[in-house]
Amino acid sequence: MKQGTRFYMEINPRIPEKLSRLVELSENLWYSWDKATRTLFARMNPRLWDAVGHNPKVFLRRLDERTLVEAAEDQVYLSAYHRVLSSYDTYHSADQVRTAMGGEDLIAYFCAEFGFNESFPIYSGGLGILAGDHCKAASDMGLPFVGVGFLYRRGYFSQSINAEGNQIVSYNEMDACDLPVKPALDENGEEIVVSIDFPEREVLARIWKARVGNVSLFLLDTDLPGNTESDRSISHQLYGGDHVMRIQQEIILGVGGVRALEALRLKPTVWHINEGHAAFLILERIRRMVEKGLDFQSALEAVAACTVFTTHTPVPAGHDHFHKEMIEEYFNRCCTLVGMPVDAILELGFDPDNPEEYNMTALAVRGSRFQNGVSRIHGEVSSRICSKFWPGIQPEENPLSYITNGVHVSTFLAEEWVDLFDKFLGGEWRNHVSDPEFWSRIDDIPDHLYWSVRQSLKSRMLYSLRAQIRNRHLRNSGSEAHLDRLLRYLDSYDPNVLTIGFARRFATYKRATLLFDSIEWLKEILSDTRRPVIFVFAGKAHPADQPGQDLIRQINGLSHMPEFEGKILLVEGYDMALSRHLVSGVDVWLNTPLYPLEASGTSGMKASINGAINLSVLDGWWGEGYDGQNGWAIKPSPEHFDIFRRNREESRTLYEILQDKVIPLYYERGKYGYPEDWVKKSKRAMASVLPRFNAGRMLDEYVSKCYLPASRQGKAYAENRYQSARTVSAWKTKVSAAWPAVTIRRLDETKRRLTFGENLRLEVALDLDGLDEKDVAVELLYNRSYTKDFRKSRKSARFSYERMMGHEHVFSLDIRPDICGLIDYQIRVYPHHPLLTHPLECGLMTWL
């Protein structure tokens, strides 16, 4: 029978005056990490709260008015409401602010995605959630900080998986009125719109403002009537479209973001590019300075001095790049208008390994003076990848360092742990989040209470997983009888089953299927009915990543094998809500990336702060986090082995750890009915990971290593109409021209033996080809010859200028070596200027 058209209309309730500030709470993303605030909404109608995706703005608009009226007269609810408001107001009060940054400072943090909460889906995965945690930690610290990103009208895709294991992608159009954003307004109350130059046209972008606790987030949106249909779609979809769409998005983010901040009358003193997508902001800032009369190279120095670049990509192919003709097409017009050379712009993105492509990482590196990877291993990998930008410098000495990621504890620590910590550690634990010594007090928590919280969280997770798997199974026309088989181990009333989670983006290097390398061995492990084990898999593959989607199909197929039914579970719709359930509920967090391709990874951190135990390849953050007692480690096979051998050897280690250590330890129950040694290891995981891998510690490092020095350097370069920037630019030009002819030779007689305490005099002569003796530093490096990793542990001493000898400059050093034994030593010379940000930033060096 044919039905008529279905129309929709939303009838909004009137919010009682007593509860009027619920609107304010719904419009500040503080709710994304304050469980009490979310509970304030959810308790009024839990079913509606779930139906609207935990979105408090939509929830308030669709809630029955009678429910609000009843809540306004409910003394219990009002008491909770006022407690939340008291906490909210205290958090946002000025006396809570603690920061070393000056009052005139402002950090502008650019990223293509931000992940705060599942109700605001402008993120795809780890990069966005890390950016969200960065903003939250900045708010906690009271940093002068703004974020800049995109308001994606379709966000990232929603995932469902059909019976055959095919990933089904869907996008939901988002209305700005449903999101915690408001139009950014100028002093006249008008909406701020900025214009960005595109070939033969201008594209308009509206600016939206979101509040993230104490900081602001500004989001660009091109879906405006003044734009063409194709231009309106630029801000529709995260990581969608072809190379043309990608460059357009990155121009809007970088160039448009700078113009947005100017329109808002905000003047950042530090600019942070989180991954290369926003690197075009460098060109826009240079353009503005050139327009005001500064030459290009001096403008570059002034811009770079206060710019921070964080790379998250551990493989060269993962860095964004565009054909040079595209750069010329999009930037030729603005360059011509201000007399800025297009060739100079192209040079900034030049990649010696791929000269026909414009590399965004190259642009970000050359346009910044503070660069970092996101873990110790990743820092080393990135230093090697980017060593071509400092060709005369060894990778381990170049300016690219690392700051290991951390997670926002208030967002990911389950509320049950908060209550337990309050009881046994006191409320002061919140002031000692980054204090390892303080967290040794976790051992004071009675084991049985600790275990009880772990089991409670697992029960909640199992209940959620049952609902997820049931919905998917029935939607795909599965039978009720078969459903019972799938759910037989997911008993929320009896959570005594070892549960291992693997949840992350399905990309081939993450090796989600390493567990299945030997099906027969896995069958043996899972066949013990007395010690059942279940593996939970969740994650999305990019819609264009067919190999990643093949992994989902493969796991789906394996989960239907009779031996694995109910033991291998594939859960669809991975988002932050599901992530919180998994990281707090599983017993073991499994991570099997191909070393060294895991930049950092933060999901394992989230699991460990909730007492889950990591079983991971020693890559990313786990290379620093593993201490031998807080989890299990899979040692990576040598990189020169072929992939099949690496998979075989590392999967064997995985099976052996599962069979010999993990499963026996979990099922070894003590006299009180719980696994005492397991609890000990779980406590160790929590106590060792929480203080070291939290976002507060991460931000403290960014402030001390990047933000404060970048602010100082930027201001110093800008003084006296950018005199220092001009000086450094002219000096670098002079040094670069002369350096190929610089030579060094030794004047003293080489000594083969020396008595400890005896003076050693070294003399060298330098032909500096017109450079001054103040333009260079001459350095001695020495260490014991048998010392492992000589370069990292070597000692150094600086030569002093002594005299001229013909056209050569003579430098000398008197030294009494403070070590005995066979000594290796080397002598080198490199450019030196007191205004440089990093002593080796020129990338030039000559060795004797």
Disulfide bonds with the S-S distance in Angstrom:
none
